[in-house]
């Protein structure tokens, strides 16, 4: 059916096939990435919740690299820049601001690839519809040229149209499902990131209060 299709319909089918392959590729790669990131953030949040000082986290197994390490380094860097400043409230606000901006940056990075899924989910049905219209048009052209409505004349164009429609749905439906799934997983990752950020801010506040008492 594909080999006998019109050149335009063939192009539509190839585009939809590539879109489907891209959807599954993004799904496999993104699933592993988000699962790994969420697991690391949850582990880091547990370590932060059990620590008494910020520097206690430096050598924990959950802090060697990744988003957790970035958040930890941002909090520690702000403390170093604010050394000698008496206003602890100002230090807390700056640490919170740094962590919030860093969280947003990492969320934007984690969303990479999801735009492709949204585009495929939104456009694949219409690309398939274009192939459908083109196939039906070929059927009417065949009828006009042959002067007959014999099924043998009409069937090839209709078959092309139905195949293009089916491929459009095959590409679009998984893309929409996977996109919605990743949106929920990303919300969970962002929640774990927020929990870790809150735990780091608590450690910073605790360290500042200790420093004030020591003076």
C-alpha positions, -999 to 999 in steps of 0.1 A, spaced: 0 0 0 29 24 9 48 16 -23 17 22 -45 8 55 -28 12 89 -42 45 107 -36 28 133 -13 11 106 7 44 87 10 60 118 24 32 122 49 36 86 60 73 89 64 69 121 85 44 104 108 66 73 111 96 95 121 74 114 146 63 81 162 99 69 165 109 102 180 80 100 205 92 65 218 128 77 218 120 107 240 98 85 262 126 60 269 153 86 275 132 110 295 117 82 317 152 72 328 163 108 333 133 119 354 134 87 375 171 91 382 167 128 391 137 122 414 154 94 432 185 115 438 165 144 451 145 123 475 177 107 489 193 142 492 162 155 510 163 126 535 200 133 542 193 170 546 165 163 570 187 142 592 217 167 592 224 192 619 246 216 599 247 225 562 283 214 558 274 179 571 258 173 537 291 179 518 303 143 520 270 125 520 264 99 492 235 119 478 255 150 472 284 141 448 268 158 417 235 167 400 207 191 410 211 183 447 248 193 446 239 225 427 214 236 453 238 228 482 266 247 465 243 277 459 234 279 496 269 275 507 282 301 482 257 326 494 268 320 530 304 326 520 295 358 502 275 370 532 302 363 557 304 392 583 269 405 576 249 410 607 214 408 592 206 371 592 171 378 578 188 393 547 210 362 543 180 339 546 162 359 519 192 358 495 196 320 500 159 315 493 161 337 462 192 318 449 176 284 454 143 294 438 160 307 407 181 276 405 150 254 408 134 272 379 165 268 358 166 231 364 129 226 358 133 244 324 162 220 316 142 190 326 113 201 303 136 197 273 120 172 249 85 177 262 79 204 237 86 178 209 59 156 224 34 184 226 41 194 190 37 158 177 5 153 197 -10 186 183 1 183 147 2 146 138 -36 142 134 -37 172 110 -7 159 90 -25 125 87 -57 144 77 -37 161 50 -27 127 37 -63 116 39 -76 145 19 -48 140 -7 -57 103 -10 -94 110 -15 -86 137 -40 -66 111 -60 -96 88 -59 -118 115 -75 -91 123 -101 -91 86 -109 -129 86 -113 -127 116 -135 -100 102 -157 -116 68 -161 -152 80 -163 -163 52 -140 -169 46 -103 -156 11 -103 -142 1 -69 -109 -9 -85 -104 27 -95 -115 43 -62 -100 18 -37 -62 27 -40 -68 64 -31 -92 55 -3 -67 30 11 -39 56 10 -63 80 28 -71 55 56 -35 45 61 -25 82 65 -53 87 90 -42 56 110 -6 67 110 -16 102 122 -34 87 152 -6 62 159 18 91 161 -4 115 181 -21 93 207 12 80 223 27 115 222 -2 130 241 -3 102 267 35 104 273 34 142 275 7 141 302 26 113 321 58 134 320 39 165 332 28 145 363 63 131 369 79 165 365 55 179 391 67 152 414 103 160 407 97 197 413 80 188 446 111 168 456 133 197 446 112 220 467 115 197 497 153 197 494 154 234 490 133 239 521 156 215 541 187 234 529 171 267 540 163 252 574 199 241 578 211 276 568 188 292 593 200 268 620 236 276 613 230 313 614 212 310 648 241 289 661 266 315 649 245 343 666 245 324 699 283 318 698 288 355 696 
